[in-house]
Amino acid sequence: MGYPRALFCLFAVFLLVTARISVAADEAPATVNGEVVEVLEWDHLMPADFTLEGIIDVEEFSALDDLDPRAAELMDQLQVALQSAPIVPEMDGKMAKVPGFVVPIEGEGRVIYKFFLVPYFGACIHTPPPPSNQIIYVEYEPGVTLESIYDAVWVTGKLKTETFSHELASSGYGMEAFRIEPYEY
């Protein structure tokens, strides 16, 4: 018997999280407001021991048929667990630069003031949201006008370990952004 479709979708989301845009390692350190900016990759925001297997019994789930009521129960449990995925406490207060894609939350016209930064395009819109430790809620007071939400950006700002919930997703991190620029590899 194959994996239930819901589990397959979640595995696809986890694969997308690991196949995200990459960070150039040879970039010189910058400073913002006198603080050294640390360039982060998305896996820095997950505890080293965070896995899908740590959240749900994958063998039990994969043995279930799509129409089995237990599969729906386990899927609901998994969704709840992913919305409160563990964060890395040491990230609190870091001045960080993170690459990602914008999922608009609040703006006026084409100017976006609040958004989720996510590791891959379509997260929270075309696919189930990633774990909350792979979503950053960003506030950028001047607002940003993007050419296209299909394009990746670099966001530099002060990272906070805080939870933010919205109908699209829940984030485990927040950021007061100081700079948003196009992503260039």
Buried (B, 14 or more C-beta within 10 A) or exposed (E): EEBBEBBEEBBEBBEBBEEBBEBEEEEEEBEBEEBEBBBBBBBBBBEEEBEBEEBBEBEEBBBBEEEEEEBBEBBEEBEEBBBBBBBBEEBBEBBBBBBBBBBBBEBEEEBBBBBBBBBBBEBBBEBBBBBBBBBBBBBBEEBBEBEEBEEBBBBBBBBBBEBBEBEBBBBBBBBEBBBBEEBEE
